Amino acid sequence: MTNIYEKLLLAPLTDIVCSLPVLSRNRRKVVPGAEGLILEPGIGSGLNLQYYDPQRVRQVIGVDPSGDLVRLARKRAQEVPFPVEILERSAEELPIEDASVDTVVLTFTGCSIPDVTKALSEFRRVLKPGGRLLFCEHGRSHEHRVARFQDLANPVWRSLAGGCHLNRDIESLLRQAGFGLERCDRFYAMARPRFISYMYVGSAIPR
Ligand SMILES: C[S@@+](CC[C@H](N)C(=O)[O-])C[C@H]1O[C@@H](n2cnc3c(N)ncnc32)[C@H](O)[C@@H]1O
């Protein structure tokens, strides 16, 4: 049953959920700021491609292990006026040179990467000095009661939502991986349900 769900439904459902206006509204706060050579780990179905500023983009390299989502992203890549290369693989190990990327764009993906600590250190490795990691992520609430519920619900949520964690403290994970925070706005994207709507939106630079 889980297999059928993952094989047939997970990718289209991910595309539909990630297209919700409440998410688009927030991804648009960071994506247009990306420039130069851009790495987008967990590019998914390519929903961010429409929000890049073509004047500022040299190339986007997307990375995602889901073949079904990569297929959708490759279709969307044909509709933008800049080059897009998509690698079907995990972001924990990247075939990308040290200090070669201008911007890493991470939207709704830090929750899903199994070894997020390793992936963040890869992002730091490939970023140029002075490069930026732009993020728009959901994660652990600052409110104790909500965070407690996130911890309790996490195992069930993960199995239904393609490995998505509810309770990752994105700001702490970035700091631990050697990033300094230029900006990190934290807020609930919706009044209800709070456990899924606590957001971290901002930019980080390698320290
Ligand atoms: C909720 S979706 C978000 C997709 C896209 N970033 C967006 O904003 O619409 C999470 C994405 O993380 C991807 N993902 C999961 N594990 C990953 C890994 N190890 N490396 C890179 N991406 C991964 C999934 O395949 C999925 O595309």
PDBQT file of the ligand as one rigid body, heavy atoms in Angstrom, charges set to zero:
ROOT
HETATM    1  C1  LIG A 301       8.263  19.273  -0.290  1.00  0.00    +0.000 C 
HETATM    2  S1  LIG A 301       9.254  18.953  -1.680  1.00  0.00    +0.000 S 
HETATM    3  C2  LIG A 301       9.773  20.606  -2.140  1.00  0.00    +0.000 C 
HETATM    4  C3  LIG A 301      10.150  20.721  -3.575  1.00  0.00    +0.000 C 
HETATM    5  C4  LIG A 301      10.648  22.114  -4.026  1.00  0.00    +0.000 C 
HETATM    6  N1  LIG A 301      11.860  22.495  -3.334  1.00  0.00    +0.000 N 
HETATM    7  C5  LIG A 301       9.602  23.167  -3.859  1.00  0.00    +0.000 C 
HETATM    8  O1  LIG A 301       9.835  24.155  -3.155  1.00  0.00    +0.000 OA
HETATM    9  O2  LIG A 301       8.523  23.022  -4.470  1.00  0.00    +0.000 OA
HETATM   10  C6  LIG A 301      10.740  18.260  -0.973  1.00  0.00    +0.000 C 
HETATM   11  C7  LIG A 301      11.739  17.845  -2.025  1.00  0.00    +0.000 C 
HETATM   12  O3  LIG A 301      12.929  17.358  -1.394  1.00  0.00    +0.000 OA
HETATM   13  C8  LIG A 301      13.428  16.314  -2.218  1.00  0.00    +0.000 C 
HETATM   14  N2  LIG A 301      14.425  15.510  -1.502  1.00  0.00    +0.000 N 
HETATM   15  C9  LIG A 301      14.225  14.491  -0.638  1.00  0.00    +0.000 A 
HETATM   16  N3  LIG A 301      15.394  13.951  -0.262  1.00  0.00    +0.000 NA
HETATM   17  C10 LIG A 301      16.361  14.653  -0.902  1.00  0.00    +0.000 A 
HETATM   18  C11 LIG A 301      17.778  14.559  -0.938  1.00  0.00    +0.000 A 
HETATM   19  N4  LIG A 301      18.436  13.659  -0.231  1.00  0.00    +0.000 N 
HETATM   20  N5  LIG A 301      18.460  15.425  -1.720  1.00  0.00    +0.000 NA
HETATM   21  C12 LIG A 301      17.787  16.361  -2.455  1.00  0.00    +0.000 A 
HETATM   22  N6  LIG A 301      16.456  16.489  -2.451  1.00  0.00    +0.000 NA
HETATM   23  C13 LIG A 301      15.748  15.644  -1.697  1.00  0.00    +0.000 A 
HETATM   24  C14 LIG A 301      12.159  15.561  -2.600  1.00  0.00    +0.000 C 
HETATM   25  O4  LIG A 301      12.352  14.654  -3.677  1.00  0.00    +0.000 OA
HETATM   26  C15 LIG A 301      11.242  16.722  -2.925  1.00  0.00    +0.000 C 
HETATM   27  O5  LIG A 301      11.377  17.115  -4.257  1.00  0.00    +0.000 OA
ENDROOT
TORSDOF 0
